[in-house]
Amino acid sequence: MNAQIHGFFVFGGKMKLEDWRKEIDSIDEELVRLVNRRAKIAREIGVLKAAAGLPVIDETREDEILRNAVAARSKGILKREAIIRIFRAVIRESRNIQTETQAKITGGEPIL
């Protein structure tokens, strides 16, 4: 029989709080690894943009990223707005990386 707490089921009631926290820690480690991998790619894109004289900000591409993220959430419990907030933060950090990269390459101001 499932254990129930305030209307939520605790998956059979077998895992303890510490077990769930260890699971969260493991997921967080993977998230950090993936975000860093994405950041490295964003840096490389910044190099390519600088070489091509392209601006850091590409609103069309950023809108596409948000649409893709919202579409991918269909099986999750996060609300659309939460996914958008998370991915806007990721996009903002990617912009920062690309801005810094372009400034280093051009020796001055990034191409905005």
Secondary structure, 3 states (H helix, E strand, C coil): CCCEECCEECHHHCCCHHHHHHHHHHHHHHHHHHHHHHHHHHHHHHHHHHHHCCCCCCHHHHHHHHHHHHHHHHHCCCCHHHHHHHHHHHHHHHHHHHHHHHHHHHCCCCCC
